[in-house]
Amino acid sequence: MTELSEIGEFDLISKLTKDFKIQNKSTHKGIGDDAAVLSYTDKVLVSTDMLVEGVHFDLSYVPLKHLGYKAAVSNFSDVYAMNGIAKQITVSLAVSSRFQLEALTELYQGIQLACEQYGVDLIGGDTSSSTKGMVISITVLGEAKQTNVVYRNTAQTNDIVCVTGDLGAAYMGLQLLEREKNIFQAAPEIQPKLEGYDYILERQLKPEARLDVIEMFAELGIKPHAMIDISDGLSSEILHICNQSNKGCKLYEEKIPVAPETIRMAEELNMDPVVAAMNGGEDYELLFTISEPDFQKIKKSADITAIGYIADASAGVDLIAMDGVKVPIVAQGWNTMQQ
Amino acid sequence: MTELSEIGEFDLISKLTKDFKIQNKSTHKGIGDDAAVLSYTDKVLVSTDMLVEGVHFDLSYVPLKHLGYKAAVSNFSDVYAMNGIAKQITVSLAVSSRFQLEALTELYQGIQLACEQYGVDLIGGDTSSSTKGMVISITVLGEAKQTNVVYRNTAQTNDIVCVTGDLGAAYMGLQLLEREKNIFQAAPEIQPKLEGYDYILERQLKPEARLDVIEMFAELGIKPHAMIDISDGLSSEILHICNQSNKGCKLYEEKIPVAPETIRMAEELNMDPVVAAMNGGEDYELLFTISEPDFQKIKKSADITAIGYIADASAGVDLIAMDGVKVPIVAQGWNTMQQ
């Protein structure tokens, strides 16, 4: 193992980034100067996220390669949520002396895999020591034509509310990992039971972002009216769209797509799978509202589900439960400041 | 005092950012969606820095407002070092429960002051809890015409090597603060003696970036061949320029601009002020190499000093000491990974 104290900062950066290839024409100059230089012809999209060990991730069960992949992909997702294409990231990292070069190499291998998979270039960053644990800060840049950018605040009354994929699986994957961690801590001789839970574990540990959906919109020449990615749970995200658009909505519990594996895990833990879908977060699916004619063009896609419709603000923001009872939606997403 | 746990993340962000005004036409959409949307006509410059409490700053003597100002300005400096104009920043913050709303408000007041002073817009960020201390990650975006961008790797043989302002003062300010902290820790009844040291304290606690120099280059229609900002000390920065340009250089110790206040503090602490200038860092002055004819146009400026010239790589990278002895320059800048 190689201690980071044996390597200078510039050596470390070149070791960690040597296998990254530049894939985009818009990346004029990447790592190696005071700033990267980019050539954009359309609008520039910028988003940033910070992940703190012990708050956002637990290295006792998250492999570093997966962490790198997820950290990158969750940032790409913010650009897709604007109907844009992610093009570049910067990665800043603070790590305590507990981490060796080999650990950071694994983290960067995950970031590299995500960059290759989604056609994104690593163009800069910063590496420093921390007094405790690991902190990762990623900024993503992306591109979109001005007329294509989709905001949160432009939902229209009578729009169909759609989600991609299924919801709640990432949250149930986390519950499983936490359960097995607790069992292991109480009795280290018992091996974690993770077999047969592949789907929810993959959703938690190695989520994907929906570039494919953005590409489908472009191919079909359609544009949602409002869009957001589901990082904090459906409740929190639909409230952002409705509040910022000054609209109400009706969502139908029976329509919310939940995978069988998610339901199975929820039953095992005596939890309601709809709670996981509404408040779990980290699914990185897209929530969007779209006109009825445009919805007709995409409804054949098995991976898009209509879950309700946008109404005037006076109608409120409600979930219609299986039994027909109307329940106001309140944000219970992960609020990292309150954890 | 308001505990952060009493406020939700979105409330906190709106409280911290409510007084920021958008100043640039290129900021199409700032805070409030999945990503900010920017309109650039020229090249996009991007740089990022992470600051960790206990590694990069010590809150026992750094006021939070100054910290915010310095964190922002040091990022702007990276864009000026490319001969560009800083336009936007994102600010991500992780803080432990030791910090209250009032502390973060002070930090953001410093960031806001820097943004107003330098014409930069805050366009996004992330706020989360940390398990220990404060971590600040800032990404800056700036703009420059392609033909104006100045890199580190394009110094030419016979270029004049210039620095702006004076060097070593920020480092001596830090030494003073550390001395007074140690005295205070040993004997809390003794008040810190900081009067009469205003210049070096200001250079450490509230540095400025050299937007004025970039504007002067534009007015005079001149462009340095290579440029970098002095964040890690002159030694480290001239080595970046020489190594990346595959050149050598001769710098003259007697030419290096050091303020009288810096010399006085160094004498008080029995230190060599030139060591502070060469290896201290955090001055955020610009180091650039320029053709002799272009140098003639700027040499009247009292704030620019020629300190040597670029030579072929075979000449080596040397400092000619006061006594005429040639000393090879080696990097001894702050290497945060090795602290």
Contacts between the chains, C-beta under 8 A, distances in Angstrom:
chain1	res1	chain2	res2	distance
A	4	B	337	5.6
A	5	B	337	7.1
A	5	B	338	5.7
A	7	B	337	6.9
A	8	B	335	5.6
A	8	B	337	6.7
A	8	B	338	7.0
A	9	B	335	5.4
A	9	B	336	6.2
A	9	B	337	4.5
A	9	B	338	7.8
A	12	B	337	6.1
A	28	B	43	6.6
A	28	B	146	7.8
A	29	B	151	7.2
A	32	B	152	7.7
A	32	B	153	8.0
A	32	B	244	7.3
A	33	B	82	6.8
A	33	B	151	5.5
A	33	B	152	5.3
A	33	B	153	7.7
A	34	B	47	6.1
A	34	B	78	4.4
A	34	B	79	7.5
A	34	B	81	3.9
A	34	B	82	5.5
A	34	B	152	7.3
A	34	B	227	7.9
A	34	B	228	6.0
A	34	B	229	6.1
A	35	B	45	4.2
A	35	B	46	5.7
A	35	B	47	3.9
A	35	B	78	5.2
A	35	B	79	5.7
A	35	B	81	7.4
A	35	B	82	4.9
A	35	B	84	7.2
A	35	B	140	7.6
A	35	B	142	6.9
A	36	B	45	7.1
A	36	B	46	4.6
A	36	B	47	7.1
A	37	B	43	5.3
A	37	B	44	7.3
A	37	B	45	6.0
A	37	B	82	7.1
A	37	B	144	7.9
A	37	B	149	5.7
A	38	B	43	6.7
A	38	B	44	4.0
A	38	B	45	7.7
A	38	B	46	6.5
A	39	B	43	6.2
A	39	B	44	7.5
A	39	B	146	7.7
A	40	B	40	5.6
A	40	B	44	5.6
A	43	B	28	6.6
A	43	B	37	5.3
A	43	B	38	6.7
A	43	B	39	6.2
A	44	B	37	7.3
A	44	B	38	4.0
A	44	B	39	7.6
A	44	B	40	5.6
A	44	B	44	6.0
A	44	B	141	7.6
A	45	B	35	4.2
A	45	B	36	7.1
A	45	B	37	6.0
A	45	B	38	7.7
A	46	B	35	5.7
A	46	B	36	4.6
A	46	B	38	6.5
A	46	B	88	7.3
A	46	B	90	6.5
A	46	B	123	6.4
A	46	B	124	6.3
A	46	B	139	7.7
A	46	B	141	6.7
A	47	B	34	6.1
A	47	B	35	3.9
A	47	B	36	7.2
A	47	B	90	7.9
A	47	B	124	6.4
A	48	B	90	4.4
A	48	B	92	5.5
A	48	B	124	5.9
A	48	B	125	6.1
A	48	B	126	5.7
A	48	B	137	7.6
A	48	B	139	6.1
A	49	B	92	7.3
A	49	B	126	5.1
A	50	B	92	4.0
A	50	B	93	7.4
A	50	B	94	5.6
A	50	B	126	4.6
A	50	B	128	5.7
A	50	B	135	7.4
A	50	B	137	5.9
A	52	B	94	4.8
A	52	B	128	5.8
A	52	B	129	7.1
A	52	B	130	5.1
A	52	B	131	7.0
A	52	B	135	7.5
A	53	B	131	7.3
A	54	B	131	4.2
A	55	B	94	7.4
A	55	B	128	6.0
A	55	B	129	5.4
A	55	B	130	6.6
A	55	B	131	6.6
A	56	B	128	7.0
A	78	B	34	4.4
A	78	B	35	5.2
A	79	B	34	7.5
A	79	B	35	5.7
A	81	B	34	3.9
A	81	B	35	7.4
A	82	B	33	6.8
A	82	B	34	5.5
A	82	B	35	4.9
A	82	B	37	7.1
A	84	B	35	7.2
A	88	B	46	7.3
A	90	B	46	6.5
A	90	B	47	7.9
A	90	B	48	4.4
A	90	B	139	6.1
A	92	B	48	5.5
A	92	B	49	7.3
A	92	B	50	4.0
A	92	B	137	5.2
A	93	B	50	7.4
A	94	B	50	5.6
A	94	B	52	4.8
A	94	B	55	7.4
A	94	B	135	6.1
A	123	B	46	6.4
A	124	B	46	6.3
A	124	B	47	6.3
A	124	B	48	5.8
A	125	B	48	6.1
A	126	B	48	5.7
A	126	B	49	5.1
A	126	B	50	4.6
A	126	B	137	7.8
A	127	B	336	7.9
A	127	B	337	6.6
A	128	B	50	5.7
A	128	B	52	5.8
A	128	B	55	6.0
A	128	B	56	7.0
A	128	B	336	4.3
A	128	B	337	6.8
A	129	B	52	7.1
A	129	B	55	5.4
A	129	B	336	5.9
A	129	B	337	5.9
A	129	B	339	6.2
A	130	B	52	5.1
A	130	B	55	6.6
A	130	B	135	7.3
A	131	B	52	7.0
A	131	B	53	7.3
A	131	B	54	4.3
A	131	B	55	6.6
A	131	B	132	6.3
A	131	B	133	6.3
A	132	B	131	6.3
A	132	B	132	4.3
A	132	B	133	7.4
A	133	B	131	6.3
A	133	B	132	7.4
A	135	B	50	7.4
A	135	B	52	7.5
A	135	B	94	6.1
A	135	B	130	7.2
A	135	B	135	5.0
A	135	B	137	7.9
A	137	B	48	7.6
A	137	B	50	5.9
A	137	B	92	5.2
A	137	B	126	7.8
A	137	B	135	7.9
A	137	B	137	3.6
A	139	B	46	7.7
A	139	B	48	6.1
A	139	B	90	6.1
A	139	B	139	4.2
A	140	B	35	7.6
A	141	B	44	7.6
A	141	B	46	6.7
A	142	B	35	6.9
A	144	B	37	7.9
A	146	B	28	7.9
A	146	B	39	7.7
A	149	B	37	5.8
A	151	B	29	7.3
A	151	B	33	5.5
A	152	B	32	7.7
A	152	B	33	5.3
A	152	B	34	7.3
A	153	B	32	8.0
A	153	B	33	7.7
A	227	B	34	7.9
A	228	B	34	6.0
A	229	B	34	6.1
A	244	B	32	7.3
A	335	B	8	5.6
A	335	B	9	5.3
A	336	B	9	6.2
A	336	B	127	7.8
A	336	B	128	4.2
A	336	B	129	5.9
A	337	B	4	5.6
A	337	B	5	7.1
A	337	B	7	6.9
A	337	B	8	6.7
A	337	B	9	4.5
A	337	B	12	6.1
A	337	B	127	6.6
A	337	B	128	6.8
A	337	B	129	5.9
A	338	B	5	5.8
A	338	B	8	6.9
A	338	B	9	7.7
A	339	B	129	6.1
